[in-house]
Amino acid sequence: MVIPEYGLYDEVELKKPHPCSARSKRFQIVRVGADIKVKCLGCGNVIMIDRDKFNQRIKKVIAHHEDEIK
């Protein structure tokens, strides 16, 4: 399995949607470490996922950003 290169503030698409009303699969990486903190771009909720699970769930990197999307 090939894991795409990702970094801080990258916009990524995950395999499964967030269970919010927007059902968005698009997230922005807010923190990188042993855990990855991502923000749902549909509802704005922040979720922490451990790196192994995140690497299994990531589908592709959509865009690279210099700062957090407001």
Backbone as numpy.savetxt, mean C-alpha at the origin, in Angstrom:
# Nx Ny Nz CAx CAy CAz Cx Cy Cz
8.32 -16.16 -6.95 7.48 -14.98 -6.95 8.36 -13.74 -6.95
8.12 -12.84 -7.88 8.89 -11.61 -7.99 8.16 -10.50 -7.24
8.86 -9.88 -6.30 8.29 -8.80 -5.50 8.71 -7.48 -6.13
7.74 -6.61 -6.50 8.12 -5.32 -7.10 8.88 -4.43 -6.11
9.75 -3.59 -6.64 10.49 -2.63 -5.81 9.53 -1.54 -5.36
9.48 -1.27 -4.07 8.62 -0.23 -3.53 9.38 0.55 -2.49
8.91 1.78 -2.23 9.55 2.64 -1.26 8.52 3.53 -0.59
9.01 4.44 0.22 8.16 5.35 0.96 7.38 6.24 0.00
6.10 6.42 0.26 5.15 7.25 -0.50 4.81 6.69 -1.87
5.17 5.46 -2.17 4.77 4.86 -3.44 3.29 4.49 -3.38
2.63 4.62 -4.52 1.23 4.22 -4.64 1.24 2.80 -5.19
0.61 1.87 -4.46 0.63 0.47 -4.84 -0.79 -0.07 -4.98
-0.89 -1.17 -5.72 -2.16 -1.88 -5.84 -1.98 -3.23 -5.17
-2.91 -3.58 -4.27 -2.88 -4.87 -3.60 -3.86 -5.82 -4.29
-3.73 -7.11 -4.00 -4.56 -8.11 -4.66 -6.02 -8.05 -4.21
-6.25 -7.75 -2.94 -7.62 -7.70 -2.42 -7.98 -6.27 -2.04
-9.24 -5.88 -2.21 -9.66 -4.52 -1.86 -9.80 -4.32 -0.36
-9.70 -3.06 0.06 -9.94 -2.70 1.46 -11.44 -2.80 1.72
-11.86 -3.35 2.85 -13.31 -3.53 3.10 -14.01 -2.25 3.53
-13.76 -1.15 2.83 -14.46 0.10 3.11 -15.53 0.29 2.04
-16.25 1.38 2.12 -17.31 1.62 1.15 -16.76 1.85 -0.26
-15.54 2.31 -0.38 -14.94 2.57 -1.69 -14.42 1.30 -2.36
-14.14 0.25 -1.56 -13.60 -1.03 -2.08 -12.36 -0.80 -2.94
-11.48 0.09 -2.47 -10.29 0.46 -3.22 -9.18 -0.57 -3.04
-8.45 -0.84 -4.12 -7.26 -1.69 -4.07 -6.00 -0.84 -4.06
-6.16 0.49 -4.14 -5.02 1.41 -4.21 -4.68 1.92 -2.82
-3.39 1.85 -2.47 -2.89 2.28 -1.17 -1.62 3.08 -1.39
-1.27 3.92 -0.40 0.00 4.63 -0.42 0.80 4.18 0.79
2.07 3.89 0.56 2.96 3.46 1.64 3.34 4.70 2.46
3.04 4.66 3.77 3.29 5.80 4.65 4.51 5.55 5.53
4.81 4.28 5.84 5.95 3.95 6.70 6.52 2.62 6.24
7.85 2.53 6.21 8.53 1.30 5.82 9.46 0.89 6.95
9.39 -0.35 7.34 10.23 -0.90 8.40 9.98 -2.39 8.47
10.00 -2.96 9.67 9.64 -4.36 9.83 8.17 -4.55 9.48
7.37 -3.52 9.76 5.98 -3.47 9.36 5.84 -2.38 8.30
4.86 -2.56 7.42 4.57 -1.56 6.40 3.25 -0.90 6.79
3.23 0.42 6.82 2.00 1.15 7.12 1.51 1.74 5.81
0.26 1.39 5.44 -0.32 1.87 4.19 -1.61 2.63 4.47
-1.90 3.61 3.60 -3.12 4.39 3.72 -4.01 4.07 2.53
-5.27 3.71 2.81 -6.25 3.44 1.76 -6.55 4.75 1.05
-6.47 4.75 -0.27 -6.73 5.96 -1.03 -8.23 6.14 -1.30
-9.05 5.20 -0.86 -10.49 5.32 -0.98 -11.10 6.02 0.21
-10.72 5.57 1.43 -11.34 6.12 2.64 -10.36 6.87 3.54
-9.06 6.67 3.37 -8.06 7.38 4.17 -7.63 6.65 5.43
-8.15 5.46 5.70 -7.73 4.71 6.89 -6.30 4.21 6.72
-5.57 4.13 7.83 -4.19 3.67 7.83 -4.14 2.28 8.44
-3.44 1.36 7.77 -3.38 -0.04 8.16 -1.92 -0.44 8.28
-1.59 -1.22 9.31 -0.24 -1.77 9.44 -0.27 -3.24 9.06
0.65 -3.64 8.18 0.78 -5.02 7.72 2.24 -5.41 7.89
2.50 -6.63 8.40 3.91 -7.02 8.49 4.46 -7.24 7.08
5.76 -7.08 6.95 6.40 -7.05 5.64 6.16 -8.33 4.83
6.17 -9.48 5.48 5.96 -10.74 4.75 4.57 -10.79 4.12
3.55 -10.42 4.89 2.19 -10.42 4.35 2.04 -9.37 3.25
2.67 -8.21 3.44 2.60 -7.16 2.42 3.23 -7.64 1.12
4.38 -8.32 1.20 5.04 -8.83 0.00 4.19 -9.87 -0.72
3.37 -10.61 0.02 2.46 -11.57 -0.60 1.27 -10.88 -1.25
0.82 -9.76 -0.67 -0.40 -9.09 -1.13 -0.19 -8.04 -2.21
1.04 -7.57 -2.39 1.27 -6.50 -3.37 1.15 -7.06 -4.79
0.48 -6.30 -5.64 0.30 -6.70 -7.03 1.25 -5.91 -7.93
1.24 -4.56 -7.80 2.14 -3.73 -8.60 2.28 -2.36 -7.97
3.35 -1.66 -8.38 3.56 -0.27 -7.98 2.97 0.59 -9.09
2.03 1.46 -8.72 1.35 2.31 -9.71 2.18 3.56 -10.01
2.64 4.25 -8.96 3.37 5.50 -9.16 4.29 5.76 -7.97
5.35 6.54 -8.22 6.26 6.97 -7.17 5.94 8.43 -6.86
5.80 8.75 -5.58 5.50 10.12 -5.16 6.59 10.61 -4.21
6.80 11.91 -4.18 7.80 12.52 -3.29 7.23 12.81 -1.91
5.92 12.94 -1.80 5.28 13.30 -0.53 3.96 12.56 -0.42
3.37 12.63 0.76 2.10 11.95 1.02 0.97 12.58 0.21
0.09 11.75 -0.34 -1.09 12.23 -1.06 -2.11 12.72 -0.05
-2.61 13.93 -0.22 -3.58 14.49 0.72 -4.97 14.14 0.32
